Amino acid sequence: MGGKAITTIKGKGTTGKVAVFEGFLDFLSVLTKYNTAEVTDDVIVLNSLSLVGGVKERLREYKEVKYFLDNDKAGREALVDLIKDVGGVDASVLYRGYKDANDWLIHAFKKNIRYYAI
């Protein structure tokens, strides 16, 4: 078993856009929330914030970068660093009030679950 590595997924379009996720569960949570398996823009999953430095050059190749990082101290610090060095926008506003996209999805499901007596 090796160490963590960045995961890249090529989108179906040639949009020049990329979505950057902190973790793979966050990426899958956004797909689940929007009931899709199709990815138009490219996707980069860091799998660890320690890999941020290794992705900056690649991100500069895109005309638009959206960051889906965690709303914790480490995620916010990485976001500030990335926007300063690369540019891009904070997409975590999608799940403001939650730790990350997975936490947002879990709470969305809990709101919609109905318990039935058997």
LOVEXFI-484063 format. One record per atom (N, C-alpha, C, O): residue number from 1; atom name; x, y, z. Coordinates in steps of 0.2 Angstrom, whole numbers, plus 2048, in hexadecimal, padded with zeros to 3 digits. Each point is the difference from the previous one (the first is absolute). Layout:
N
NUM,CA,X,Y,Z .
...
end
This chain:
118
1,N,804,7FA,800 .
1,CA,7FC,806,800 .
1,C,804,806,800 .
1,O,805,801,804 .
2,N,7FA,804,7F7 .
2,CA,804,806,800 .
2,C,7FC,805,804 .
2,O,7FB,7FF,804 .
3,N,808,807,7FC .
3,CA,7FD,806,803 .
3,C,7FA,803,7FC .
3,O,7FE,7FD,7FB .
4,N,800,808,808 .
4,CA,7FA,803,7FC .
4,C,802,804,7FA .
4,O,806,802,7FF .
5,N,7F6,7FE,7FC .
5,CA,801,804,7FA .
5,C,7FA,804,7FD .
5,O,7FB,7FE,802 .
6,N,806,806,7FA .
6,CA,7FB,804,7FD .
6,C,7FC,7FC,7FB .
6,O,803,7FC,7FC .
7,N,7F7,804,804 .
7,CA,7FC,7FD,7FB .
7,C,7FD,805,7FB .
7,O,7FE,805,802 .
8,N,803,7FA,7F8 .
8,CA,7FD,804,7FA .
8,C,7FB,7FC,7FC .
8,O,801,7FA,7FF .
9,N,7FA,80A,800 .
9,CA,7FA,7FD,7FC .
9,C,7FF,805,7FA .
9,O,7FF,806,801 .
10,N,802,7F8,7F9 .
10,CA,7FE,804,7FA .
10,C,7F9,801,7FF .
10,O,7FC,7FB,800 .
11,N,802,80B,7FF .
11,CA,7F9,801,7FF .
11,C,7FE,7FF,7F9 .
11,O,804,7FF,7FC .
12,N,7F5,800,803 .
12,CA,7FE,7FE,7F9 .
12,C,801,806,7FB .
12,O,800,7FF,7FA .
13,N,800,807,809 .
13,CA,800,806,7FC .
13,C,807,803,7FF .
13,O,805,7FD,804 .
14,N,7FC,808,7F8 .
14,CA,807,803,800 .
14,C,7FF,807,802 .
14,O,801,805,7FC .
15,N,7FD,7FC,80A .
15,CA,7FD,806,803 .
15,C,806,805,803 .
15,O,7FF,806,800 .
16,N,807,7F7,801 .
16,CA,805,804,803 .
16,C,7FF,801,807 .
16,O,803,805,803 .
17,N,7F8,7F7,800 .
17,CA,7FF,801,807 .
17,C,802,7FA,804 .
17,O,800,7FB,7FD .
18,N,801,806,80A .
18,CA,802,7FB,804 .
18,C,7FD,801,807 .
18,O,7FF,805,802 .
19,N,7FE,7F5,801 .
19,CA,7FE,800,807 .
19,C,805,7FD,804 .
19,O,802,7FA,7FE .
20,N,800,809,807 .
20,CA,805,7FD,805 .
20,C,7FD,7FE,806 .
20,O,7FD,804,804 .
21,N,803,7F5,7FE .
21,CA,7FD,7FE,806 .
21,C,805,7FE,805 .
21,O,806,7FD,7FE .
22,N,7F9,804,808 .
22,CA,805,7FD,805 .
22,C,800,7F9,801 .
22,O,806,7FD,800 .
23,N,7F4,800,800 .
23,CA,800,7F8,800 .
23,C,7FB,7FD,7FC .
23,O,7FC,804,7FD .
24,N,805,7F6,801 .
24,CA,7FC,7FC,7FB .
24,C,7F9,800,803 .
24,O,7FC,800,7FB .
25,N,803,7FF,80B .
25,CA,7F9,800,803 .
25,C,7FC,806,7FE .
25,O,7FA,800,7FF .
26,N,80A,806,802 .
26,CA,7FD,806,7FE .
26,C,7FE,801,7F9 .
26,O,7FA,802,7FE .
27,N,80A,7FB,7FE .
27,CA,7FE,800,7F8 .
27,C,7FA,7FC,7FF .
27,O,7FC,802,7FD .
28,N,804,7F8,806 .
28,CA,7FA,7FB,7FF .
28,C,7FA,803,803 .
28,O,7FB,7FF,7FE .
29,N,806,805,808 .
29,CA,7FA,803,803 .
29,C,7FD,805,7FC .
29,O,7FA,800,7FF .
30,N,80A,804,7FD .
30,CA,7FD,805,7FC .
30,C,7FC,7FC,7FA .
30,O,7FB,803,7FE .
31,N,808,7F8,7FF .
31,CA,7FD,7FD,7FB .
31,C,7F9,7FD,802 .
31,O,7FB,800,7FD .
32,N,806,7FD,809 .
32,CA,7F9,7FD,803 .
32,C,7FB,805,801 .
32,O,7FA,7FF,7FE .
33,N,808,807,805 .
33,CA,7FB,805,802 .
33,C,7FD,802,7F9 .
33,O,7FA,802,800 .
34,N,809,7FF,7FB .
34,CA,7FD,802,7F9 .
34,C,7FE,7FA,7FC .
34,O,7FF,801,7FA .
35,N,801,7F9,809 .
35,CA,7FE,7FA,7FC .
35,C,803,7FF,7F9 .
35,O,7FC,800,7FB .
36,N,80A,801,805 .
36,CA,804,7FF,7F9 .
36,C,806,7FC,801 .
36,O,803,800,805 .
37,N,7FF,7FD,7F6 .
37,CA,807,7FC,7FF .
37,C,804,803,7FB .
37,O,806,7FE,7FF .
38,N,7F7,807,7FE .
38,CA,804,803,7FA .
38,C,803,807,802 .
38,O,7FE,804,804 .
39,N,808,7FC,7FA .
39,CA,805,806,802 .
39,C,802,803,7FA .
39,O,803,7FE,7FB .
40,N,7FA,809,804 .
40,CA,802,804,7FA .
40,C,807,803,801 .
40,O,804,800,7FB .
41,N,7FD,803,80B .
41,CA,807,803,801 .
41,C,805,7FB,802 .
41,O,7FE,7FB,803 .
42,N,808,807,7FD .
42,CA,805,7FB,803 .
42,C,7FF,801,807 .
42,O,7FE,804,803 .
43,N,805,7F6,801 .
43,CA,800,800,807 .
43,C,806,7FE,802 .
43,O,804,7FB,7FE .
44,N,7FF,808,808 .
44,CA,806,7FE,803 .
44,C,7FE,7FF,807 .
44,O,7FD,804,804 .
45,N,804,7F6,7FF .
45,CA,7FF,7FE,807 .
45,C,807,800,803 .
45,O,804,7FC,7FE .
46,N,7FD,808,807 .
46,CA,806,801,803 .
46,C,802,7F9,805 .
46,O,806,7FE,800 .
47,N,7F5,800,803 .
47,CA,801,7FA,804 .
47,C,804,801,807 .
47,O,800,7FC,804 .
48,N,803,80A,7FC .
48,CA,803,803,806 .
48,C,802,807,7FE .
48,O,803,801,7FB .
49,N,7FD,803,80A .
49,CA,802,807,7FF .
49,C,807,801,800 .
49,O,803,805,7FD .
50,N,801,7F6,805 .
50,CA,807,800,7FF .
50,C,802,800,7F9 .
50,O,806,801,7FF .
51,N,7F6,7FD,7FC .
51,CA,801,800,7F9 .
51,C,7FF,806,7FD .
51,O,800,800,7F9 .
52,N,7FE,805,80A .
52,CA,7FE,807,7FD .
52,C,805,803,7FC .
52,O,7FF,802,7FA .
53,N,807,7FE,808 .
53,CA,806,803,7FD .
53,C,801,7FC,7F9 .
53,O,802,803,7FB .
54,N,7FD,7F7,805 .
54,CA,801,7FC,7FA .
54,C,7FB,801,7FA .
54,O,801,7FD,7FB .
55,N,7FA,806,806 .
55,CA,7FB,801,7FB .
55,C,7FF,807,7FE .
55,O,7FD,801,7FB .
56,N,807,804,808 .
56,CA,7FF,807,7FE .
56,C,802,801,7F8 .
56,O,7FC,804,7FD .
57,N,809,7F9,801 .
57,CA,802,801,7F9 .
57,C,7FB,7FE,7FB .
57,O,7FE,803,7FB .
58,N,7FF,7F7,807 .
58,CA,7FB,7FD,7FB .
58,C,7F9,805,800 .
58,O,7FD,801,7FB .
59,N,802,801,80B .
59,CA,7FA,805,801 .
59,C,801,806,7FC .
59,O,7FB,803,7FD .
60,N,80B,800,802 .
60,CA,801,806,7FC .
60,C,7FE,7FF,7F9 .
60,O,7FF,805,7FC .
61,N,800,7F5,801 .
61,CA,7FF,7FE,7F9 .
61,C,7F8,801,7FF .
61,O,7FE,801,7FA .
62,N,7FE,800,80B .
62,CA,7F9,801,7FF .
62,C,7FE,807,800 .
62,O,803,804,804 .
63,N,7F7,7FE,7F9 .
63,CA,7FE,806,800 .
63,C,7FB,802,806 .
63,O,7FF,805,802 .
64,N,7FF,7F5,800 .
64,CA,7FB,801,806 .
64,C,801,7FA,805 .
64,O,800,7FB,7FE .
65,N,802,807,808 .
65,CA,801,7FB,806 .
65,C,7FB,801,805 .
65,O,7FF,806,803 .
66,N,7FD,7F5,7FF .
66,CA,7FC,800,806 .
66,C,802,7FB,805 .
66,O,802,7FB,7FF .
67,N,7FF,808,808 .
67,CA,802,7FC,805 .
67,C,7FB,7FE,805 .
67,O,7FC,804,802 .
68,N,803,7F5,7FF .
68,CA,7FC,7FD,804 .
68,C,803,7FD,806 .
68,O,801,7FA,801 .
69,N,802,80B,803 .
69,CA,804,7FD,806 .
69,C,7FC,801,806 .
69,O,7FB,803,800 .
70,N,808,7F9,805 .
70,CA,7FC,800,807 .
70,C,800,807,803 .
70,O,804,804,7FF .
71,N,7F6,7FD,805 .
71,CA,7FF,806,804 .
71,C,804,800,807 .
71,O,7FD,802,804 .
72,N,808,7FB,7FC .
72,CA,804,800,806 .
72,C,806,804,800 .
72,O,801,803,7FA .
73,N,803,7FE,80B .
73,CA,806,804,800 .
73,C,805,7FE,7FA .
73,O,802,804,7FC .
74,N,800,7F6,803 .
74,CA,804,7FE,7FB .
74,C,7FE,801,7F9 .
74,O,803,802,7FC .
75,N,7F6,7FC,803 .
75,CA,7FD,802,7FA .
75,C,800,807,7FE .
75,O,801,802,7FA .
76,N,7FD,802,80B .
76,CA,800,807,7FE .
76,C,807,803,7FF .
76,O,801,804,7FC .
77,N,804,7FA,808 .
77,CA,807,802,7FE .
77,C,802,7FE,7FA .
77,O,804,804,7FC .
78,N,7FB,7F6,802 .
78,CA,802,7FD,7F9 .
78,C,7FC,804,7FB .
78,O,803,802,7FA .
79,N,7F7,800,807 .
79,CA,7FC,804,7FB .
79,C,803,807,7FF .
79,O,801,802,7FA .
80,N,801,801,80B .
80,CA,803,807,800 .
80,C,806,7FF,7FC .
80,O,802,805,7FC .
81,N,802,7F6,805 .
81,CA,807,7FF,7FD .
81,C,7FF,7FF,7F8 .
81,O,803,803,7FC .
82,N,7F8,7F9,803 .
82,CA,7FF,7FE,7F9 .
82,C,7FD,806,7FC .
82,O,802,801,7FA .
83,N,7FA,803,809 .
83,CA,7FD,806,7FC .
83,C,805,805,7FF .
83,O,801,803,7FB .
84,N,804,7FE,80A .
84,CA,805,805,800 .
84,C,805,7FE,7FA .
84,O,802,804,7FC .
85,N,800,7F5,804 .
85,CA,805,7FE,7FB .
85,C,7FD,7FE,7F9 .
85,O,804,801,7FB .
86,N,7F6,7FD,805 .
86,CA,7FD,7FD,7FA .
86,C,7FA,804,7FD .
86,O,7FF,801,7FA .
87,N,7FE,802,80B .
87,CA,7F9,803,7FE .
87,C,7FB,7FB,801 .
87,O,801,7FA,802 .
88,N,7F9,808,7FC .
88,CA,7FA,7FB,800 .
88,C,7FB,803,806 .
88,O,801,805,802 .
89,N,7FA,7F7,7FF .
89,CA,7FA,802,804 .
89,C,7FF,7FA,805 .
89,O,801,7FA,7FF .
90,N,7FC,809,807 .
90,CA,7FE,7FB,805 .
90,C,7F9,7FD,7FF .
90,O,7FB,804,800 .
91,N,805,7F6,7FE .
91,CA,7F9,7FD,7FF .
91,C,7FD,7FD,806 .
91,O,7FB,7FD,800 .
92,N,809,803,806 .
92,CA,7FD,7FD,806 .
92,C,7FA,804,803 .
92,O,7FD,7FE,804 .
93,N,801,808,7F9 .
93,CA,7FA,803,802 .
93,C,7FA,7FC,7FE .
93,O,7FB,801,803 .
94,N,806,7FA,7F9 .
94,CA,7FB,7FB,7FF .
94,C,7FE,7FC,806 .
94,O,7FA,7FF,801 .
95,N,80A,800,803 .
95,CA,7FF,7FC,806 .
95,C,802,804,807 .
95,O,803,7FD,804 .
96,N,7FC,80A,7FB .
96,CA,802,804,806 .
96,C,7FC,7FE,806 .
96,O,7FA,7FE,7FF .
97,N,809,802,807 .
97,CA,7FD,7FD,806 .
97,C,801,7F9,801 .
97,O,7FE,7FE,805 .
98,N,805,7FF,7F7 .
98,CA,802,7F9,800 .
98,C,807,7FF,800 .
98,O,804,804,7FD .
99,N,7FF,7F7,806 .
99,CA,807,7FF,800 .
99,C,803,7FF,7F8 .
99,O,805,802,7FF .
100,N,7F7,7FA,7FE .
100,CA,802,7FE,7F9 .
100,C,7FA,7FE,7FC .
100,O,7FB,800,802 .
101,N,806,7FE,7F7 .
101,CA,7FB,7FE,7FC .
101,C,7FD,7FA,802 .
101,O,7F9,7FF,800 .
102,N,80A,7FC,803 .
102,CA,7FD,7FA,803 .
102,C,7FC,802,806 .
102,O,7FB,7FD,800 .
103,N,807,807,804 .
103,CA,7FC,802,806 .
103,C,7F9,803,7FE .
103,O,7FB,7FF,802 .
104,N,806,805,7F9 .
104,CA,7FA,803,7FD .
104,C,7FB,7FB,7FD .
104,O,7FA,801,801 .
105,N,809,7FA,7FB .
105,CA,7FC,7FB,7FD .
105,C,7FC,7FC,806 .
105,O,7FA,7FE,7FF .
106,N,80A,800,806 .
106,CA,7FD,7FC,805 .
106,C,7FA,804,804 .
106,O,7FB,7FD,801 .
107,N,806,809,800 .
107,CA,7FB,804,803 .
107,C,7FA,801,7FB .
107,O,7FA,800,802 .
108,N,807,801,7F8 .
108,CA,7FB,800,7FB .
108,C,7FB,7FA,800 .
108,O,7FA,800,7FF .
109,N,80A,7FA,801 .
109,CA,7FC,7FA,800 .
109,C,7FC,7FF,807 .
109,O,7FA,7FE,800 .
110,N,809,804,805 .
110,CA,7FD,7FF,807 .
110,C,7F9,805,800 .
110,O,7FB,7FD,803 .
111,N,805,808,7FA .
111,CA,7FA,804,7FF .
111,C,7FB,7FD,7FC .
111,O,7FA,801,801 .
112,N,808,7FB,7FA .
112,CA,7FB,7FD,7FC .
112,C,7FE,7F9,802 .
112,O,7FB,7FD,7FC .
113,N,808,800,809 .
113,CA,7FE,7F9,802 .
113,C,7FA,800,804 .
113,O,7FF,804,804 .
114,N,7FC,7F8,7FA .
114,CA,7FA,7FF,804 .
114,C,800,7F9,803 .
114,O,802,7FB,7FC .
115,N,7FC,804,80A .
115,CA,801,7FA,803 .
115,C,7F9,7FD,800 .
115,O,7FB,803,802 .
116,N,804,7F7,7FC .
116,CA,7FA,7FC,7FF .
116,C,800,7FA,805 .
116,O,804,7FD,801 .
117,N,7F6,803,803 .
117,CA,7FF,7FA,804 .
117,C,7FE,7FA,7FC .
117,O,7FC,801,7FB .
118,N,807,7FA,807 .
118,CA,7FE,7F9,7FC .
118,C,7FB,7FC,804 .
118,O,7FE,7FB,7FE .
end
